[in-house]
Amino acid sequence: MKRIVLTLACFGIALGTLLSAQGGDSNYGKPKRLNKMIELLGAGQPVYDVGVTGGGYEEGKKLAQTTNDMILYEMEHGPFDPRRLREFMQGLIDGGPTKSGHRTPTVLVTLPFLGLDGPSVRANTWVIEQILTAGVHGLMLCHARNADAVKAFVAASRYPFDRTELKGVDRVIPEGLRGSGGQGPAARVWGISANEYMEKADPWPMNPNGELLLSLKMEDKYALENIDEITAVPGIGWGEWGPGDQSMSLMGLEYLKKGGSDEAHAGTGGLTPEGLPRIGVAKLDAARARIMGAMKAHHIFPLHSARMDDLEALLKAGVMVTHGTSIELTNKGRALTKRQMPY
């Protein structure tokens, strides 16, 4: 009997150590939202992402226990393979649930076409349909250049239901373009019925009960010129200024002479008046401030790359999405914001 008690005591110590090592509060309780990223942002907690390109079932199963909160599945420069994406989502389910109790981490896909204008986005609604049918939790439109492109993007991601409770949104956004047929496979991934899926598959925070997240990259001089109109379109949850492409657009070949993509991410020391790490190229600092200011004005959560030495400043400046490049970085950030959700 004493041996049994001793064994149980040792097990309790080991379990306590494990829960402490995984991070967060083991008494957090059940998930409050289907979409883990929405739950975190709604609680004022930053989100840490990890990228994957061309992942299938095995990659999904391995990433099911990632300590990051969101997976950015790359299709802008990666292969457009909806079948492989479906396999990836199944791998996440089979390897899950997450430490927080969510069925899977949040999965968002960068679209393989650009937001050049309304007609080009509408011509590619079939791509959005294929990706959302795989059961992902959101999409990112790259090179979003004007408001018409963004409106078409939001419309293509929604069902054509009349949601009168959304206070006139349907007068701004065209009728939803998603059709019946894809809800079944997506619902199985989310672990809910097809009818529940169609009710929940709407952009948050425009729809407070929505579980989809739509995002933009506003990453060239055209987006910069139209930034106020772009960010005023309802339905966008988070976004970024696209430092690499923005540098190419604003600097021309000088971008290459200054070190290419490294230039857009390398700080020169000190902070801008907005509390962001200085880039050291005046037009880039100004473009970033302009875009991030417009996002803030329209309640769009900003993404910004972070390093260990500037993470705290970025969080204080309001950055809510960043790349989980190391466990040291994510642990530091979560400690700073007193994260409770397990990870």
Order of alpha helices (4+ residues) and beta strands (2+ residues): alpha-alpha-beta-alpha-beta-alpha-beta-alpha-alpha-beta-alpha-alpha-alpha-beta-alpha-alpha-beta-alpha-alpha-alpha-alpha-beta-alpha-beta-alpha
